[in-house]
Amino acid sequence: MDYQDEDFLQLSGIQHFAFCRRQWALIHIENMWVENYRTTDGAILHEKAHDPQGSESRGDLLILRGIHIHSARLGITGQCDVVEFRRSQDGIRLNGREGLWKPFPVEYKRGEPKDNTCDSLQLCAQAMCLEEMLCCPIPQGALFYGQPRRRLPVEFTEVLRQQVEDMVSEMHQDYRRGYTPKVGAYTFPTKIFMKQTQLDNLIRKEGSIMGVFELNGWTKVFDGELTVQGAGDNKDFYVKLDKPYHYDGGNVNIRFNIDIEGDVMPSADLPVWHLSYTTGKNRYAFYRGSKEEAPQDEIFTAEYMPYMLFSYIDNTSGIGFANADDAVKIGFDGSQIQFSQPVDRAEVFTINGAVVVSVSATSAIGTSMLPNGTYIVKASKGQNTVVKKIVK
């Protein structure tokens, strides 16, 4: 049975659904989507791929960009970043082109290859749409990652195709029911360490995706169990450190050791984590494995990291935010953010780091245009900066 046009779902949602069914429901059913630096930067990469002026021909290679695709059988619609057509005896005819051409879809992704099949499923779904539209088999395609800027070939096996079929069927069922999976809880042991560092990034070598961990000088500030309650409006994940950390200025490195054994949290219950993309070089490195000391050749880096906000008490009177009587103070009465004195610049951020208000030379900011939620207010005057979290 073919789907009607009004029942089509977004093909790109397959990637979200495969990663986390709750995330897919929040985006595609409840329309909870905030564009942040990560999605904007990824969109720029896609815009370059989708540029219709960028279509080109190189002898036996024809490159078409931003092709609109659909499948009435699957009930999905979307766009292909790039479809390459190569001259081939077992190809198809294209309108306005001589000879026979064989299609090869290419999907562009920001960041590095993932250790799951989310991207491959999306690419396979694109190929299945093209097969239905062009009436020809497409056995393989490729994923292009912004890091390390190379292609990975993807074979469209029967197993992968069946996964797409099953997943799209579940998406239609959940969409018709308006079903959003509930958020569960998961408790796991964690150790947190901190140290001052001379490093300003965690890249081992220029132009590499390999990361680096510093070996010495760490102070353990937490050793216990943490519980993930899940994501949602006005929910934060708090960690209260076991012992004080003495900060003398400069950069700070934070290391999380998370030990997970046995069954982990089901993907449907995973919270939707907020990620921040760092400016400049990567400042996040990770190791996934069971070895006590991470092997240097198994440490990788990424341009994003979890969004974190630190709250601390300054016991030295000489560092951190200004504490003097003339320092700017931030107040909030539920409808207006007020500053104790005019500030040079004020910004309001969502909890995932997106700027929603940015003004200069002001003493107050109205919040009637902001939806209810948690926000971070940052105010600067001269050399001093103050930050405060508010909940509307």
N, C-alpha and C positions, 0 to 999 in steps of 0.2 A: 504494500500500500504506500503510495506516494503522499508526502506531506504537502499541505497548502502553503502558499507564500507567507501567510500571516503566522504560521506555526514554525517557521525557520528559526533556528538558534544560531548564535555566533560561533563560527568554527574555532576561533581563537580561545573560546571558553573550554575547549577540551584540555588545554594545557593546565588551566586553573583546576578543573574537575579532577584531573589525574593527580595533581599535587595535593589538593585538599578540597573535598566536597563542600565543606562549610565556606571556604573562601569563594568558591564558584557561586554558591547560593547568595552570599552577601553582595557580590558584584553584579550578578546577572538577574537575581530575583528581587533582592532588596535594594539594588542600585546604590550600595554604599561603596563609593569609589572616590578617592581623593588623589588628584594628580600631584605627585611629588617629584623630586629631582630624578629619582630612579626611572619612573615611568616617562617623564618628559625626555630624558636623555635617550631612553630606549626608543621613544617615538621619533626622535631626530634620526636615529639609525634607520628606522623603517621608512621615514619620509624620503631619505636618499635612495633607498631601494625602490620605493614606489613612484619616483619621479618619472612621469610619462615621457618627458623630454630625454630621459636617459636610455631609452630603448635604442639598441644598436645592432649592427650586423657586421660580422667579421668573417667573411668568406663562407665557410660551411657551418658557422655558428650564428644563430639569431637569438638575441637576448630581449625578452619582453618583461616589463616591470609593472607591478600593481595590477595584475589581472584579476578581475572580479570572477569568483567561482561560486558554484552551488551544487547541491545534490538533492534532488526531490526525494530520492529513496531514503537518504539519511536525515533529511530535514535540517541541513546546515548551510550556511552561506558565509563568505568571507573574501579575503584577498590573498593572492600569492605574492610574496615579496618579489621573487624573480623566477621566471620559467625560461630555461635555456632550451632551444630547439637546435638539434644537430642533424645534418643531412644523414639519412640512413635508409637502406633498402627496405627495412621493415617499419618505416615511419608512416606518417599520414600527410595528406595534402593540406596546405594552409592557403587561405584566400589571399590572392595577390602575390604568392611566392611560387617559384618553380621548384620542382622536385618533391621529395618526400622528407619529412622532418620528424624526429623523435623527441618528445618532451622530457625535460629533466627539471623538477622543481627544486628551488633553493630557498631556504628560510633563514633570515638573518636574526641573530640573537645577541643581545648585549651580554658582556661578561664572559664567563668561561663555561666549558662543557659541564653538564650536571651528572650526578651519579644516579639518575633515574631516567625513565623513558618518556617524561612529559613532552619534551620537544619533539622526539621521534613520533609520538602519537599525533601531534598536531600536523607535522609534515606528511605523515601517512594519510591523514584525513584530507589534506589538500590534494594529494595524488589520486585518491579515490574519487574526489569531485571532478578532477580533470579527466579521469578515465571515463566517467559517465558523460561528460560534456563532449569529449573528443572521440569517444568510441575507440579507444586504443589502450593496450596494457602499458602500465608504467611500473617497472620493477624496482626502481631505486631513485633516490634524490640525495640531497646533501644539506647539512646544517652548517652555517657560517657563524663563528663566534667572534665577537669584538676582541676578546682575549682568548687565545693568542693569535688572532687574525688568521685563521686557517679553516678549511672545510673538513667536516667529518662525514663520510659517506653513510647513508642509511638504506638498508635493504628492507623493502616492504614485504615482509614474510607473511605467511598465512596467519601466524600467531599474532603479529602486530595488527593486521587487518581485523581479526576477530575482536581484539581488544578495543579497537576504534568502534566497531559495530556495537559491542556491549555497552561501552561507555556512553555513546550518543543516545542509545535507548534509555539508559538510566537518567541522563540529563533531561530528556523529554518527559519522563515520568515525574521527576522531582519538580520540573518547571510547571507542569499541569497542576500538581498538588500544592505548589507554592511552599515546598518543604525546605527548611533550613536545618541541617543537623545541629543537635545540641552540643554544647561544649562540655567536655568532661574535665577531669583533673588527673594530674600525674605527678608523683613525688619521686625525686631522685637525689642521690648524694652529690654534693658539690664542694669544691675547695676554691677559694678566690685568693689570689696573690697580687701584690702591688709592688712597684719599684720605680724609682726615678731613673731616667734614661737620657742619654745624649742623642738617641735616634729620633728622627722626625718622620720615619716611615718604616715599614716592616718588609720591604722588598730586599731579597738577598743580593740580586744583581740587576742592574739597569736593563729594562726591557724584558725581564723574566717574570713568570707567574709564580716562581718559587719564593717562599717566605722565610723568615728567620725568627727564632725564639732566642732571647737572651738567657744564658744559663745560670748566672749568679746574681746575688743581691736582692732576692725576692723576700718580701714580708708577707706571711700568711695572715689574712685579715678576716677570713671566714672558713669554717669547717663544719658542715652540717647538712641537713636536708632542706631542699626547696620544693615547693609545690606550685605547679603551673595550673592556675584556675581557668585559663582561657581568655580570649580577647573579647572586647566589647566596649561600649561607650563608658567613659570615665573609669575604666579599670586600669590599674597600674600593677606592675610586678615589682614588689619591694624586697630589697635585701638589706637587712641591718647588719653591719659588720660586727664581728666579735670583739675586735680590739681597735684602738685608735691607730691611725697611720700618720706619721709625722711628715709633713710636706714642706720642703725647703725651696720650692720654686722649680721652674723648668717643666719638662715633659714628664708624664707619668705613663707607665706601661701597666696594663691590667691583664691578668691571666686567669682564665676559668678552666678548672679541671673538672669535667663532668663524667662520672662513672655510670654507665648504663648497662645493666645485665638483664637477661631474660627478655620478657615481652616489653615492648615499648608502647607509647601512646598511639592508638590507632590514628591513621592519617585523617579520618573524618572528624576527629576530636581536636586536632591540632589548632592552637590559636593562630590568628593571622598576625605574624610579627611585623612590626614596623622597622624598616631598614633605612639607614642614612648613607648617602653616597658621599665619600670624603672628597674634599678638594685637594688638588695636587696628587702626590703619590700615595699608594695604598697604605693604610694604617691598620689593617686587619690581617692576621695570619691564623691559620688553623691546621690542626692535625687530627685525622680520624683513624684511630687504631687502638691497640691494646697494650702497646709498649710503654713502660714507665717513663722513659726518656724518648721524646719524639726524634726519629731519625731525620737528619737534615734534608735528605732527598725525598721525604714524605710530608714536608711542611709547605703549604701553598698559601698564596695571598689573594685577596679579593678587594675590589674597590668599594664595597659596601660593608657596613657593620651594623649590629643592633643599635637602635636609638636608645641612648642612655642619658639620664639626668642625675647628677650628683648633688646631694645636699650635705653640707658639712658645717662644723663649728670651728671658727678660727680662734685658736687659743694663743696665738703669737702676736696679735695686734699689728703685724707688719705685712701680711700677705692677704691675698683673696680680694673680695669685693670691699669697697670702702665702708668703714664703720663709723666714720666721723659724724658729728651732729649735722653737718651740712650736706651729708650724702642724700641722694635722691631716694625717696621711699615710694613704693608702689602700693596703691590701695584699689579695691574693687568692691562696688556696692551692688553688684548684680546686673547693672545696666551700663555702667561706665567705669573704665579704667582711669584712675586718677594718679597724678604724680605730685609729690610734695612741692616741687618747683619745676619750672619749664625745663625740658630736656632738649638736647640737640637732635636726638633721633630716637624713635621708638618703633619697635617691631613686635608683631604678635604672630606666633607660630602655632600650627596644629601640633598634636603630640607626636606626629611622624615627621615633623621638620619642615612642612610646607609653610611658606610665608603667606599670611592672609591679610595682614595690615602692615604698612610701612609708611611712616610719616616723619616729617622733620619739624623742629621748633614747635613743640606742643606741650600742653600741660594736662591733657585728657584725651581719651579715645572712647567714642561711643561703641557699644557692642550689640546694638539692636540688629545689625545685619549678620551677626555670627550665629550659627546654629548652636544649640546646647552641646556642651562637650568640655574637654580639658584643653587648656591652652598654656603656652609659655610666653610671658611678656619680657622683653628685653629693652632696657632704656639706657642710653648713653649720654653723659654730660661731661665734656672735657675729657680727662683721662680715665674717668670712672665709669664702670658699667654695673648695673644691677639686673638681676634676673629673678622672676617670681612665677610660680605656677598658679593659675586660677582655674576654677571650675564654674562654668555658667550653667 
